[in-house]
Amino acid sequence: MLVDTHAHIHIEEFKNDLDEIFESASKSDVKKIITVGTDEVDSKEALEFCYRNNHETVDVFASAGIHPHDADRGNDSLLTLKELVIDGGYSDKLVAIGECGLDYFRNNSDKKSQQTALDFQLQLSQDSGLPVIFHVRDAWDDFFGILKNFKNTRGVIHSFTGTSREVELASKNNLYFGINGIITFTKISEQLDAVKKIPTDKLLFETDCPYLSPEPLRGRRNEPANIKIIAEFVSKLRNESLKEISKSTTTNARTLFGLK
């Protein structure tokens, strides 16, 4: 069995062929999917999606958070998010806070707003007991600087493309690593080496669909079924069997997100 720990299947791109998406996922042995919220409105849509789309063989869960690109939405959005998490009544489907974090590459929101939103959501994680799905790009030092103020935070660095240095730092903080289609087409040797060094009990797979399709499907809409392509690539990269890596990443997803 495989788990897609980071998808966006609740958005418009999938509304016309959801049945086919679920069937394709099931045939590829992807039995659990986490669809990820990116602001307070989108997060509620992700959670509602889980209740509207119960599939026979694929379980869907959701996260709720404010993406760093949307961090400048202000305090009201953060308070609405908190209400959604604490009092929304979604506890059986809500498995994480996020995605949230810091993105200094695009700077769609100013750094101060991003840091404030991350700080708020880390506290929300502690208050709710939920793990965090982190988005970190070109902001490692500030990210780890903020994280140290929140001891024992559980979470995953989504779409991890860091180096061995970041693997070491994140591992010291007991974080997981979400690996997606980027690994199948990156030309950066440091990224490939870093994935080899991720501890077996901290590795997760994700698609980030509809984005980041793996080779040989680049340019097409990504979907959860493509987790199998990523798993096959990483198993060869790490010299592990597909069976072993499927089992360990599924166990890791269950452990971090409390999936049943």
PAZAPA-4460 file (N, C-alpha, C; in steps of 0.05 Angstrom, whole numbers, plus 32768, in hexadecimal, padded with zeros to 4 digits):
% residues 260
    n_x    n_y    n_z   ca_x   ca_y   ca_z    c_x    c_y    c_z   seq   type   mol
   8011   7FE8   8000   8000   8000   8000   8011   8019   8000     1      M     A
   8007   802E   7FF3   8015   8048   7FF2   8002   805E   7FFC     2      L     A
   800E   8074   8006   7FFF   808B   800F   8009   80A4   8001     3      V     A
   7FF6   80B4   7FF7   7FFD   80CE   7FEC   7FF8   80E2   8002     4      D     A
   800E   80EB   800F   800C   80FC   8026   8009   811A   8020     5      T     A
   8008   8121   8007   8004   813D   8000   7FF9   8140   7FE4     6      H     A
   7FDF   8145   7FE2   7FD1   8148   7FC9   7FBF   8160   7FCB     7      A     A
   7FB3   8168   7FB5   7F9F   817D   7FB5   7F87   8174   7FA3     8      H     A
   7F7D   815D   7FA9   7F68   8151   7F98   7F4D   815E   7F9C     9      I     A
   7F4A   8170   7FAF   7F31   817D   7FB3   7F2D   8196   7FA1    10      H     A
   7F41   819D   7F91   7F3F   81B5   7F81   7F33   81B0   7F66    11      I     A
   7F2D   81C6   7F58   7F1E   81C5   7F3F   7F29   81B1   7F2A    12      E     A
   7F43   81AF   7F28   7F50   819E   7F14   7F46   8181   7F14    13      E     A
   7F3B   8178   7F2A   7F33   815C   7F2D   7F15   8158   7F2D    14      F     A
   7F05   816C   7F2C   7EE9   8169   7F32   7EDA   8159   7F1E    15      K     A
   7EE4   8157   7F05   7ED5   8149   7EF0   7EDB   812B   7EED    16      N     A
   7EF0   8122   7EFA   7EF8   8106   7EF7   7F02   80F9   7F11    17      D     A
   7EF5   8100   7F27   7EFE   80F6   7F41   7EFC   80D8   7F43    18      L     A
   7EE7   80CC   7F37   7EE4   80AF   7F39   7EFB   80A1   7F2B    19      D     A
   7F04   80AC   7F14   7F1A   80A0   7F06   7F34   80A4   7F16    20      E     A
   7F37   80BB   7F23   7F4F   80C1   7F33   7F51   80AC   7F4A    21      I     A
   7F3B   80A7   7F58   7F3B   8094   7F6E   7F40   8078   7F64    22      F     A
   7F34   8070   7F4E   7F38   8055   7F43   7F55   8051   7F3B    23      E     A
   7F61   8065   7F2E   7F7D   8064   7F26   7F8F   8062   7F3E    24      S     A
   7F89   8071   7F52   7F99   8070   7F6B   7F98   8054   7F77    25      A     A
   7F80   8049   7F79   7F7C   802F   7F85   7F8B   8019   7F76    26      S     A
   7F8A   801B   7F5B   7F98   8007   7F4B   7FB6   8009   7F4E    27      K     A
   7FC0   8021   7F56   7FDD   8024   7F5B   7FE4   8020   7F78    28      S     A
   7FD0   8015   7F87   7FD4   800E   7FA3   7FD7   8026   7FB5    29      D     A
   7FCD   803D   7FAC   7FCC   8055   7FBD   7FB1   8056   7FCB    30      V     A
   7FB2   8050   7FE5   7F99   804B   7FF3   7F91   8062   8006    31      K     A
   7FA3   8074   800A   7F9D   808B   801C   7FA9   80A4   8010    32      K     A
   7F9A   80BA   8011   7FA2   80D4   8006   7F9C   80EA   801A    33      I     A
   7FAF   80FC   801D   7FAA   8114   802D   7FA8   812C   801A    34      I     A
   7F91   8139   8019   7F8D   8150   8008   7F92   8169   801A    35      T     A
   7FA3   817B   8010   7FAF   8190   8021   7FA3   81AB   801D    36      V     A
   7F9B   81B8   8032   7F90   81D3   8031   7FA6   81E8   8030    37      G     A
   7FA1   81FF   8023   7FB5   8214   8020   7FAC   822F   802B    38      T     A
   7F93   8232   8032   7F8A   8249   8041   7F71   8241   8051    39      D     A
   7F65   8253   8060   7F4F   824B   8071   7F36   8242   8061    40      E     A
   7F32   824E   8049   7F1B   8246   8039   7F21   822C   802B    41      V     A
   7F38   822A   801F   7F40   8211   8011   7F41   81F9   8024    42      D     A
   7F4A   81FE   803D   7F4C   81E9   8050   7F30   81DE   8057    43      S     A
   7F1D   81EF   805A   7F01   81E6   805F   7EF7   81D6   8048    44      K     A
   7EFD   81DE   802F   7EF5   81D0   8017   7F02   81B4   8017    45      E     A
   7F1B   81B3   801F   7F2A   8199   8020   7F1C   8186   8033    46      A     A
   7F15   8190   804A   7F08   8180   805F   7EEC   8176   8056    47      L     A
   7EDD   8188   804B   7EC2   8181   8041   7EC4   816D   802B    48      E     A
   7ED9   816F   801A   7EDD   815C   8004   7EE0   8140   800F    49      F     A
   7EED   813C   8025   7EF1   8122   8031   7ED7   8114   8037    50      C     A
   7EC3   8123   8040   7EA9   8118   8048   7E98   8113   802F    51      Y     A
   7E9C   8122   801A   7E8C   811F   8002   7E96   8108   7FF1    52      R     A
   7EAF   8100   7FF5   7EBB   80ED   7FE2   7EC7   80D5   7FF1    53      N     A
   7EB5   80C4   7FFB   7EBD   80AB   8007   7EBF   8095   7FF2    54      N     A
   7ED7   808C   7FED   7EDC   8077   7FD9   7EDF   805C   7FE7    55      H     A
   7ED7   8047   7FD9   7ED8   802C   7FE5   7EF4   8024   7FED    56      E     A
   7F08   802B   7FDD   7F23   8020   7FE3   7F38   8036   7FE8    57      T     A
   7F31   804F   7FE6   7F44   8065   7FEB   7F39   8078   8000    58      V     A
   7F47   807B   8016   7F3F   808D   802B   7F4C   80A8   8027    59      D     A
   7F3C   80BD   802B   7F45   80D9   8027   7F44   80E8   8041    60      V     A
   7F5A   80F5   8047   7F5C   8106   805F   7F65   8122   8056    61      F     A
   7F66   8135   8069   7F6C   8150   8062   7F7D   815E   8077    62      A     A
   7F8B   8173   806E   7F99   8185   8081   7F8D   81A1   807E    63      S     A
   7F92   81B2   8092   7F88   81CD   8092   7F9F   81E0   8099    64      A     A
   7FA4   81F4   8088   7FB9   8206   808D   7FBA   821E   807B    65      G     A
   7FCC   8231   8080   7FD0   8249   8070   7FEC   8246   8063    66      I     A
   7FEC   8244   8049   8005   8242   8039   8015   825C   803C    67      H     A
   802F   825B   803B   803F   8274   803D   8038   8289   8028    68      P     A
   802F   827F   8010   8027   8292   7FFB   800F   82A3   8004    69      H     A
   7FFF   8298   8016   7FE6   82A5   801F   7FE8   82B0   803B    70      D     A
   8001   82B2   8045   8005   82BA   8061   7FFD   82D7   8067    71      A     A
   7FFA   82E7   8052   7FF3   8303   8056   7FD5   8308   8056    72      D     A
   7FC6   82F2   8059   7FA8   82F5   805A   7FA0   8301   8075    73      R     A
   7FB1   8302   8088   7FAC   8310   80A1   7FA3   82FE   80B8    74      G     A
   7F9F   830A   80CF   7F99   82FC   80E8   7F7E   82EE   80E7    75      N     A
   7F6B   82FA   80D9   7F50   82EE   80D7   7F51   82D2   80CB    76      D     A
   7F62   82CF   80B6   7F64   82B5   80A9   7F70   82A0   80BC    77      S     A
   7F83   82A8   80CC   7F8F   8296   80E0   7F7B   828E   80F5    78      L     A
   7F6B   82A1   80FE   7F57   829B   8113   7F41   8289   8107    79      L     A
   7F3A   828D   80EE   7F26   827C   80E1   7F31   825F   80DE    80      T     A
   7F4B   825E   80D7   7F58   8243   80D6   7F57   8235   80F1    81      L     A
   7F5E   8244   8106   7F5E   8238   8120   7F42   822D   8128    82      K     A
   7F2E   823D   8122   7F12   8234   8128   7F0B   821B   8118    83      E     A
   7F14   821A   80FF   7F10   8203   80EE   7F1C   81EA   80FA    84      L     A
   7F35   81ED   8104   7F44   81D6   810F   7F39   81CE   812A    85      V     A
   7F35   81E1   813B   7F2D   81DA   8157   7F10   81D4   815A    86      I     A
   7EFF   81E3   814C   7EE2   81E0   8151   7ED2   81D8   8138    87      D     A
   7EE0   81D1   8122   7ED2   81CB   8109   7EC3   81B1   8108    88      G     A
   7ECA   819E   811A   7EBC   8184   8119   7EC6   8171   8104    89      G     A
   7EE0   8175   80FC   7EEB   8165   80E7   7F00   8151   80F1    90      Y     A
   7F00   814A   810A   7F16   813C   8116   7F1B   8121   8109    91      S     A
   7F07   8114   80FE   7F0C   80F9   80F2   7F19   80FB   80D7    92      D     A
   7F1A   8112   80CB   7F27   8116   80B0   7F3F   8129   80B1    93      K     A
   7F40   813A   80C4   7F56   814E   80C6   7F6E   8140   80D3    94      L     A
   7F84   813E   80C4   7F9B   8130   80CD   7FB4   8141   80D0    95      V     A
   7FB3   815A   80C8   7FCB   816B   80CA   7FC5   8188   80C7    96      A     A
   7FD7   8199   80D1   7FD7   81B6   80CC   7FE9   81BB   80B4    97      I     A
   7FE0   81CC   80A2   7FF1   81D3   808B   7FE3   81CF   8071    98      G     A
   7FEE   81D8   805A   800B   81DC   805B   8011   81F8   8064    99      E     A
   8026   81FA   8073   802F   8215   807D   804E   8215   807D   100      C     A
   8059   822D   8080   8076   822E   8080   8081   8248   8077   101      G     A
   8098   8247   8069   80A6   825F   805F   80AE   825A   8043   102      L     A
   80A8   826D   8031   80B1   826B   8015   80BD   8286   800E   103      D     A
   80D8   8288   800F   80E6   82A1   8008   80EE   82A1   7FEA   104      Y     A
   80E8   828C   7FDC   80EE   828B   7FBF   80DB   829D   7FB0   105      F     A
   80C1   829A   7FB5   80AE   82AB   7FA7   80A5   82C4   7FB6   106      R     A
   80A6   82C2   7FD1   809E   82D9   7FE1   8083   82E5   7FDA   107      N     A
   8070   82D4   7FD5   8054   82DD   7FCF   8049   82EC   7FE7   108      N     A
   8052   82E5   7FFE   804B   82F4   8017   8066   82FD   8023   109      S     A
   8065   8313   8032   807E   831D   803D   8088   830A   8053   110      D     A
   80A2   830B   8059   80AE   82F8   806C   80A1   82F9   8087   111      K     A
   809B   8311   8091   8090   8315   80AC   8075   8307   80AD   112      K     A
   8064   830A   8099   804A   82FD   8099   804D   82DE   8098   113      S     A
   8060   82D5   8089   8065   82B8   8087   806D   82AD   80A3   114      Q     A
   807F   82BB   80B0   8089   82B2   80CA   8073   82B3   80DF   115      Q     A
   8063   82C8   80DE   804C   82CA   80F1   8038   82B3   80ED   116      T     A
   8032   82AD   80D4   801F   8297   80CD   802A   827C   80D5   117      A     A
   8044   8278   80D1   8051   825F   80D8   8050   825B   80F7   118      L     A
   8058   8270   8105   8058   8270   8122   803C   8269   812D   119      D     A
   8027   8275   8121   800C   8270   812A   8004   8253   8125   120      F     A
   800B   8248   810E   8003   822D   8108   8013   8218   8117   121      Q     A
   802C   821F   811E   803B   820D   8130   802E   820B   814C   122      L     A
   8024   8222   8155   8016   8222   816E   7FFC   8213   816C   123      Q     A
   7FEE   8216   8155   7FD5   8208   8150   7FDA   81E9   8150   124      L     A
   7FF1   81E1   8145   7FF8   81C5   8145   7FFB   81BB   8162   125      S     A
   8008   81CB   8173   800B   81C2   818E   7FF0   81C1   819D   126      Q     A
   7FDF   81D5   8197   7FC5   81D6   81A4   7FB3   81BF   819C   127      D     A
   7FB5   81B7   8183   7FA3   81A2   8177   7FAF   8186   8179   128      S     A
   7FC9   8184   817C   7FD6   816A   817C   7FDB   815F   8160   129      G     A
   7FD6   816F   814B   7FD9   8166   8130   7FF6   816C   8125   130      L     A
   8000   815B   8114   801A   8160   8107   8018   8176   80F3   131      P     A
   802E   817F   80E8   802F   8196   80D6   803B   818D   80BB   132      V     A
   802E   8197   80A5   8039   8194   808B   8047   81AE   8083   133      I     A
   8062   81AD   8081   8072   81C5   807D   8078   81CA   805F   134      F     A
   8077   81E3   8057   8081   81EC   803D   8098   81FE   8042   135      H     A
   80B0   81F6   803A   80C8   8206   803F   80D8   8209   8025   136      V     A
   80DD   8222   801D   80ED   8226   8005   80FF   823F   8009   137      R     A
   8119   823A   8007   812D   824F   800A   812A   825E   8024   138      D     A
   8124   824F   8039   811F   825C   8053   8126   824A   806B   139      A     A
   813A   8238   8066   8140   8224   807A   8148   8230   8095   140      W     A
   815A   8244   8095   8163   824E   80AF   814D   825A   80BF   141      D     A
   813C   826A   80B3   8125   8276   80C1   8112   8261   80CA   142      D     A
   810E   824D   80B9   80FB   8237   80C0   8104   8228   80D9   143      F     A
   811D   8220   80DA   8126   8211   80F1   8128   8223   810A   144      F     A
   812D   823D   8105   812E   8250   811B   8113   8253   8128   145      G     A
   80FD   8253   8119   80E2   8255   8124   80DB   823A   8131   146      I     A
   80E2   8224   8123   80DA   820A   812D   80E5   8204   8149   147      L     A
   80FC   820E   814F   8109   8208   8169   80F8   8213   8180   148      K     A
   80E6   8226   817B   80D5   8231   8190   80BD   821F   8196   149      N     A
   80BA   820A   8186   80A3   81F7   8189   80AE   81DB   818C   150      F     A
   80B5   81D4   81A4   80C1   81BA   81A9   80AE   81A3   81A2   151      K     A
   80BA   818D   8199   80AB   8175   8193   8096   8177   817E   152      N     A
   8099   818B   816C   8087   818D   8155   808A   8175   8143   153      T     A
   8073   8168   813C   8074   8152   8129   806C   815D   810D   154      R     A
   8079   8154   80F8   8072   815F   80DE   8082   8154   80C8   155      G     A
   807C   815C   80B0   808A   8154   8097   8091   816C   8087   156      V     A
   80A9   816C   807C   80B1   8181   8068   80A7   8177   804D   157      I     A
   8092   8183   8044   8086   817C   802A   8098   8184   8013   158      H     A
   8097   8174   7FFE   80A7   817A   7FE6   80C4   8180   7FEC   159      S     A
   80D0   816E   7FFC   80EB   8173   8005   80FF   8172   7FEE   160      F     A
   810E   8187   7FEC   8123   8189   7FD7   813D   8193   7FE3   161      T     A
   8140   818F   7FFD   8158   8199   800A   8170   8187   8006   162      G     A
   8186   818E   8014   819F   8180   8012   81A2   816E   802B   163      T     A
   81B9   8161   802C   81BF   8150   8044   81BF   8160   805D   164      S     A
   81C6   817A   805B   81C6   818B   8073   81AA   818E   807E   165      R     A
   8197   8192   806C   817B   8195   8076   8170   817B   8080   166      E     A
   8179   8165   8074   8170   814A   807F   817A   8147   809B   167      V     A
   8192   814F   80A0   819D   814D   80BC   818E   815F   80CF   168      E     A
   818A   8178   80C7   817C   818B   80D9   815F   8183   80DE   169      L     A
   8151   817B   80C9   8135   8172   80CD   8134   8159   80DD   170      A     A
   8146   8147   80D9   8146   812E   80E9   814B   8133   8106   171      S     A
   815B   8147   810D   815F   814F   8129   8145   8159   8135   172      K     A
   8133   8163   8124   8119   816D   812D   8103   8158   812A   173      N     A
   810C   813F   8123   80FA   8128   8121   80E4   812C   810B   174      N     A
   80EB   813B   80F6   80D8   8140   80E0   80DA   812A   80CB   175      L     A
   80C4   8128   80BC   80C2   8116   80A5   80C8   8125   808C   176      Y     A
   80CC   8116   8076   80D3   8122   805C   80C0   8118   8047   177      F     A
   80B1   812B   8039   809F   8124   8024   80AD   8126   8009   178      G     A
   80AF   810F   7FFB   80BD   810E   7FE1   80A8   810A   7FCB   179      I     A
   80AA   811B   7FB7   8097   811A   7FA1   80A5   8118   7F86   180      N     A
   8096   811F   7F70   80A0   811B   7F55   80BA   812A   7F4E   181      G     A
   80C0   813F   7F5D   80D9   814E   7F58   80F1   813B   7F57   182      I     A
   80F1   8128   7F69   8109   8116   7F6C   810E   8107   7F52   183      I     A
   80F9   8103   7F42   80FC   80F3   7F29   8109   8102   7F12   184      T     A
   8109   811D   7F15   8114   812D   7EFF   8129   8141   7F07   185      F     A
   8130   8143   7F21   8144   8156   7F29   815F   814F   7F1E   186      T     A
   816F   8163   7F18   818A   815F   7F0E   819E   8167   7F24   187      K     A
   8194   816D   7F3B   81A5   8176   7F51   81AE   815E   7F62   188      I     A
   81C7   8157   7F61   81D1   813F   7F6E   81CE   8141   7F8C   189      S     A
   81D0   8159   7F98   81CD   815C   7FB4   81B1   8154   7FBE   190      E     A
   819D   8158   7FAD   8181   8150   7FB4   817F   8132   7FB4   191      Q     A
   818A   8125   7FA0   818A   8108   7F9E   8198   80FC   7FB6   192      L     A
   81B0   8107   7FBC   81BF   80FC   7FD3   81B0   80FF   7FED   193      D     A
   81A2   8116   7FF0   8193   811B   8009   817D   8106   800D   194      A     A
   816F   80FF   7FF7   8159   80EC   7FFA   8164   80D0   8002   195      V     A
   817C   80CA   7FFA   8189   80B1   8002   818E   80B0   8020   196      K     A
   8191   80C8   802C   8198   80CA   8048   8180   80CD   805B   197      K     A
   8169   80D0   8050   8151   80D2   8061   814D   80B8   8071   198      I     A
   814A   80BA   808B   8145   80A1   809B   812C   8093   8091   199      P     A
   812D   8079   8090   8117   8068   8086   80FD   806E   8094   200      T     A
   80FF   8074   80AE   80E6   8079   80BD   80DC   8096   80BC   201      D     A
   80E8   80A5   80A9   80E0   80C1   80A6   80D9   80C8   8089   202      K     A
   80D7   80B4   8078   80D2   80B9   805C   80B4   80B6   8055   203      L     A
   80AA   80CA   8046   808E   80C9   803D   808D   80CF   801F   204      L     A
   8078   80C6   8012   8074   80CC   7FF6   805C   80DE   7FF2   205      F     A
   805D   80EF   7FDE   8047   8101   7FD8   8048   8108   7FBA   206      E     A
   8031   8111   7FB0   8030   811A   7F94   8030   8138   7F91   207      T     A
   8023   8146   7FA4   801D   8163   7FA1   800C   8168   7F89   208      D     A
   7FFD   8154   7F81   7FEC   8156   7F6A   7FD7   816C   7F6D   209      C     A
   7FD1   817A   7F57   7FD6   8174   7F3B   7FF1   817D   7F30   210      P     A
   8003   8185   7F42   801D   8190   7F3A   8033   817B   7F3B   211      Y     A
   804A   8181   7F2F   8062   8172   7F32   8061   8155   7F2A   212      L     A
   8055   814F   7F13   8054   8134   7F09   8070   8129   7F06   213      S     A
   8074   810F   7F0E   808E   8103   7F0B   8094   80FC   7EEE   214      P     A
   80AE   80F8   7EE8   80B5   80ED   7ECF   80AA   80D0   7ECD   215      E     A
   809F   80C8   7EB7   809F   80D5   7E9C   8085   80E4   7E96   216      P     A
   8078   80EE   7EAB   805E   80FB   7EA7   805E   8119   7EAA   217      L     A
   8075   8125   7EAA   8077   8142   7EAD   8067   8151   7E98   218      R     A
   805A   8166   7EA1   8049   8175   7E8F   802C   816D   7E90   219      G     A
   8027   8155   7E9B   800B   814C   7E9E   8001   8152   7EBA   220      R     A
   7FE7   8151   7EBE   7FDC   8154   7ED9   7FE5   813C   7EEA   221      R     A
   7FEF   8143   7F01   7FF8   812E   7F14   7FDF   8123   7F23   222      N     A
   7FE2   810B   7F2E   7FCC   80FF   7F3D   7FD7   80EA   7F51   223      E     A
   7FC8   80E2   7F65   7FD2   80D0   7F7A   7FDE   80B6   7F70   224      P     A
   7FD3   80AB   7F5A   7FDD   8092   7F50   7FFB   8093   7F4A   225      A     A
   8005   80AB   7F45   8022   80AE   7F3D   8035   80AB   7F55   226      N     A
   802A   80A7   7F6D   803B   80A1   7F84   804B   8088   7F7E   227      I     A
   8040   8075   7F6F   804F   805D   7F69   8068   8062   7F59   228      K     A
   8067   8075   7F46   807E   807C   7F37   8094   8087   7F49   229      I     A
   808C   8099   7F5B   809F   80A5   7F6E   80AB   8090   7F80   230      I     A
   809A   807D   7F89   80A4   8068   7F9B   80B8   8056   7F8D   231      A     A
   80B2   8050   7F74   80C5   803F   7F64   80E0   804D   7F60   232      E     A
   80DF   8067   7F5A   80F8   8076   7F56   8108   8077   7F70   233      F     A
   80FB   807E   7F86   8109   8081   7F9F   8114   8066   7FA9   234      V     A
   8105   8051   7FA5   810E   8037   7FAD   8128   802F   7F9F   235      S     A
   812A   8036   7F86   8143   8030   7F77   815A   8043   7F80   236      K     A
   8153   805C   7F85   8167   8070   7F8E   8173   8068   7FA9   237      L     A
   8162   805D   7FBB   816B   8056   7FD5   8173   8038   7FD8   238      R     A
   8171   802A   7FC1   8177   800D   7FC1   8166   7FFD   7FD5   239      N     A
   814C   8003   7FD4   8139   7FF5   7FE5   8124   7FE8   7FD2   240      E     A
   8118   7FD3   7FDB   8103   7FC7   7FCA   80EA   7FD8   7FCB   241      S     A
   80DA   7FD7   7FB6   80C1   7FE6   7FB5   80AF   7FDD   7FCC   242      L     A
   80AF   7FC3   7FD2   809E   7FB9   7FE8   80A6   7FC4   8002   243      K     A
   80C0   7FC6   8007   80CA   7FD0   8020   80C4   7FEE   8024   244      E     A
   80C8   7FFD   800E   80C4   801A   8010   80A7   8021   8011   245      I     A
   8096   8011   8005   8079   8015   8006   8070   8011   8023   246      S     A
   807A   7FFB   802F   8072   7FF5   804A   807B   800A   805E   247      K     A
   8094   8012   805C   809F   8025   806F   8092   8041   806D   248      S     A
   808E   804A   8054   8081   8064   8051   8064   8064   805A   249      T     A
   8057   804E   8056   803B   804C   805F   803A   804C   807E   250      T     A
   804C   803D   808A   804E   803E   80A7   8054   805A   80B1   251      T     A
   8066   8068   80A4   806D   8083   80AC   8056   8096   80AA   252      N     A
   8046   8093   8095   802E   80A4   8091   801A   809F   80A7   253      A     A
   8016   8085   80AE   8004   807E   80C3   800D   808A   80DE   254      R     A
   8027   8088   80E3   8033   8092   80FC   8030   80B0   80FF   255      T     A
   8037   80BF   80EA   8037   80DC   80EB   801B   80E7   80EC   256      L     A
   800A   80DD   80DA   7FEF   80E9   80D7   7FD9   80DA   80E6   257      F     A
   7FE0   80C4   80F2   7FCB   80B4   8101   7FB7   80A8   80EE   258      G     A
   7FBF   80A0   80D6   7FAD   8094   80C3   7FA6   8078   80CB   259      L     A
   7F8E   8070   80C7   7F85   8055   80CE   7F80   8044   80B6   260      K     A
***
